[in-house]
Amino acid sequence: MLDYFYEVFAESANLSAQEKQLCEIYFEVCNFDKNTILEEAGKVPKHLYFINEGFIRLFYDDQNGEQVSTLIAEPKRFIAPFLDFIHQKKTNLNLITITNCSLLRIERSKLADLIDKSLPFQKFSLTIFEQAISITQTRANDLATLNAEARYKKLMEEQPDIIQNVPIQYIASYLGIKPQSLSRIRKQITK
């Protein structure tokens, strides 16, 4: 169950047999049905998640009561309301499964313990959080500089599995457009 995790980990650091054993102790294997809230707005996030199978999104409710997706994650990715998880503060974000999901999760205190015990985990945790910052910054830049069609085409090129597995309303929200506009864009592209 940790195979994908070790594969992703190996891209930035190698784990010893002892460190792999620690992973098996600290990471919990979990399966969740579609539309399960993993972390809820108004509460302190408890876990960092690694996706083995499935799709998850982070969203908040805007002033009109509409859900705004800030991140859609696919297999072999980590997800959490990262800043709130790190600082152990109440989040305004919800973390919810889009599909049935097979996940690994680790509590904040166990992650801190693992980081203290392992230099490769120190390096890897920095990589995880640097990637989270990079994804957030890239999304903000894309929303500010690319039109809706360009944002959709970029998502198609970089994350085609999201296009195929995530409902249109969540993709539209993530791209900062209405579902009707995304439907028009999709029709124009397929002509």
C-alpha angles and dihedrals in degrees: 000000000000095000096103090044092054090046092055091042091053090062089072108017143002124242125217120225088258092052091049088053089053089053090055089052098044103036117073120212110225137177120201133184124238114285096022114149107228098178123015132214113253093036135087109260110248104190147039110218132210115198116225094167133001139028131280134185138201116216144161132204112247126216090275092054093252121137115244115198113217098176137014114194130196134194119309092030134111120229138182137123082278105196093043090045092051095045095036093232130143110273130220089208132091121213112207138169114245093191134013104294139204108202146170116218136185131193118239094245092050091048090052090050092049091049090051091052100044133049092198088055090051089055094042094050089054089051091051094051094042088054091050091053091046093051091049093048093046091050091050091049092048092050090050100043110026128068119234095264092050091049091051093048090049090052090048091053099041102034110019092159089066090055090052100042109031124077115253095243091061093046090049091050091049090050092048097245139106119265090242091056091049090051090054091048091050091050092050092050094050094051 
